[in-house]
Amino acid sequence: MRRREFLALLGAGSAAAGLGCRRRTLPVEPPAPREPTSRPAAPPASRPASLLQPDHPEEVLPPAEAPLDNMLSGIRRIEPKGVELVEVRGQDAAKMVRTGIEAIGGMRRFVDRGSRVVLSPNFAWARPAGSGVTTDPAVVHEVILLCQEAGAREVICIDNTTDEVPRAYRINGAYHALAGTRARLLSPASAEQYVRIGDFNRFELHRRLSWQAVPQALLRCETFISLPVFKHHREVGVTGAIKKQMGCIWRREAYHKVDLPGCLAELAATLRPTLVVTDARRILTQNGPDGPGKAKQVDRLLVSTDPVLADAHACRYLDLEPGAVPYLDRAARLGAGSAELRKDRIEQVVI
């Protein structure tokens, strides 16, 4: 099944629901050979009414026995041209976001009027932004406003939250980030909110995993913006734009069991964001990704069309060479971007 056919199926979901159509769910574990590949998932945990619930007609799943191909092709990609990264130095988060995005072409370069936008900030942990563990809500808020000003009809913030959702969102400021906007929060923690896709299977490690899945909301968007906080990571050195993508997949633990750097490289080459806005204003320097640990004030924000470039450039904030991060070179070789820190690719702004 192709993306167009799947979206047509979603459009028919409301009619099917009216006829009592049974919702299909994603298996929690890989299917055994020659056995049925779907089984009911545990019901989603209760969430505040302000969170997006998986009860919309478009979330009727096709059979899990037929992984969908070419499903991420609808996400807008920006071809390399001119400046690909803007580093903004300052202290006012809102001004830094607006300055950086304007310098790289403005939000209308990335968001069409009437389009759907998915944002992926670091909201996984019950840690305040000042800890360097989570994305500053002021950064997220300003990006949402810019998307709305560009004419987006829908903005959804997604992260598969590790800590208990309401508590995490209260502490890390996720609710505050959306205050006064039309955006919605989604912590896709239940299998029924995901769709198995075949896009990952062109790579060796993902073929060994047999399947991977992404949130349904991601398949419906035209623009995908990654909003990582740059920080230390105890297993792979750093968390940035590439590592952040693990908040948008179902089988995260499998990566740790197979080859985490290699899986991250394949993930970066498969699920590439339209735009990256990296919060490096205050970063965790040890015991990442969750902390607690020492944090330092860097007062930088990166806006880039290349996630590999964004992570390679940010390595300097932790006194690392890009080559010390085991997945960056592998991601570049797979076509996820380029780690070349050429002056013609980078613009620096001080406000």
FENJODA-V106419 format. One record per residue. PSI is psi in degrees with one decimal (999 if undefined). Layout:
# FENJODA-V106419
{{PSI} {PSI}}
This chain:
# FENJODA-V106419
{{138.4} {170.3} {-43.5} {-42.3} {-38.6} {-44.2} {-33.6} {-37.8} {-40.1} {-40.3} {-28.2} {-1.1} {-40.1} {-37.9} {-41.4} {-38.7} {-34.6} {-22.3} {9.4} {27.2} {133.7} {130.2} {133.1} {145.7} {162.0} {137.1} {142.7} {-33.9} {158.7} {141.1} {141.1} {149.4} {138.4} {17.7} {157.4} {140.5} {5.8} {148.8} {156.2} {138.9} {161.2} {144.1} {145.7} {145.5} {152.0} {142.8} {158.8} {153.6} {-21.7} {-13.5} {145.2} {125.1} {151.1} {57.0} {18.6} {149.6} {-32.3} {-6.2} {21.8} {123.5} {145.9} {170.3} {137.4} {-17.3} {-11.5} {81.4} {140.7} {138.0} {152.0} {34.3} {-18.7} {5.4} {-17.2} {-9.4} {127.9} {133.7} {140.6} {123.0} {143.9} {127.1} {123.1} {-141.4} {127.8} {-6.7} {132.7} {123.4} {120.6} {130.0} {127.1} {-168.6} {-18.9} {109.9} {-46.6} {-44.9} {-37.3} {-43.2} {-49.9} {-41.2} {-46.1} {-44.5} {-37.1} {-39.0} {-24.3} {6.7} {-5.2} {153.8} {-26.8} {-14.0} {-24.8} {-22.9} {118.2} {153.1} {132.6} {4.1} {164.1} {137.9} {134.9} {127.8} {144.1} {85.2} {167.4} {93.6} {23.7} {-23.8} {152.4} {67.3} {139.7} {159.1} {-34.5} {-13.9} {-15.4} {8.1} {-33.6} {157.3} {135.7} {124.7} {-26.6} {-34.7} {-46.9} {-44.7} {-44.5} {-36.5} {-40.9} {-47.1} {-42.0} {-38.5} {-43.5} {-40.2} {-30.8} {-10.9} {14.1} {135.7} {-18.3} {132.9} {122.8} {130.6} {124.2} {131.7} {133.5} {92.5} {131.9} {-46.9} {169.3} {128.7} {-60.0} {-41.3} {-45.3} {-44.8} {-29.3} {-41.9} {-42.5} {-4.1} {13.1} {-43.4} {-41.2} {-37.4} {-31.9} {-6.1} {132.1} {9.4} {175.3} {3.4} {159.6} {154.7} {141.1} {119.9} {91.4} {85.9} {-5.0} {148.7} {-32.0} {-9.8} {4.8} {160.9} {129.8} {131.2} {155.7} {1.2} {-32.8} {-17.7} {-2.0} {-7.2} {147.9} {-50.1} {-37.2} {-27.8} {-35.7} {-34.2} {-21.3} {-32.5} {156.6} {159.9} {154.3} {159.9} {142.8} {-36.0} {-32.0} {-32.8} {-17.7} {-6.2} {157.8} {-26.1} {131.3} {117.7} {122.6} {133.4} {63.3} {158.0} {134.5} {133.7} {172.1} {148.7} {126.4} {-21.8} {-41.0} {14.7} {-56.9} {155.1} {130.6} {-140.8} {-38.5} {-51.4} {-30.8} {-25.9} {-17.0} {-16.8} {-2.3} {21.3} {163.7} {-49.7} {75.3} {-43.5} {-28.9} {-31.8} {-40.5} {-30.4} {-23.9} {-70.7} {92.1} {-50.2} {-41.9} {-42.4} {-37.6} {-40.5} {-44.1} {-38.3} {-44.0} {-36.0} {-17.2} {-46.9} {86.0} {127.3} {154.1} {-38.0} {146.3} {130.3} {103.2} {122.3} {106.8} {35.8} {-43.8} {123.9} {146.0} {127.9} {-6.0} {156.1} {32.2} {161.2} {-12.1} {-16.8} {-164.8} {159.7} {-179.9} {142.3} {151.2} {151.4} {122.3} {-31.1} {44.1} {150.7} {132.2} {135.2} {121.6} {152.2} {1.8} {109.5} {-32.1} {-44.4} {-42.7} {-45.9} {-39.7} {-42.7} {-40.0} {-17.4} {-29.7} {-25.3} {-19.6} {16.3} {41.1} {149.5} {143.7} {-32.7} {-15.3} {-10.6} {113.1} {-18.2} {-10.8} {-50.4} {-38.1} {-39.7} {-40.8} {-41.4} {-26.6} {-0.1} {16.5} {-14.0} {-164.3} {137.0} {9.1} {119.5} {55.4} {146.2} {-30.6} {-11.0} {-13.7} {135.6} {137.5} {132.9} {138.7} {129.7} {999}}
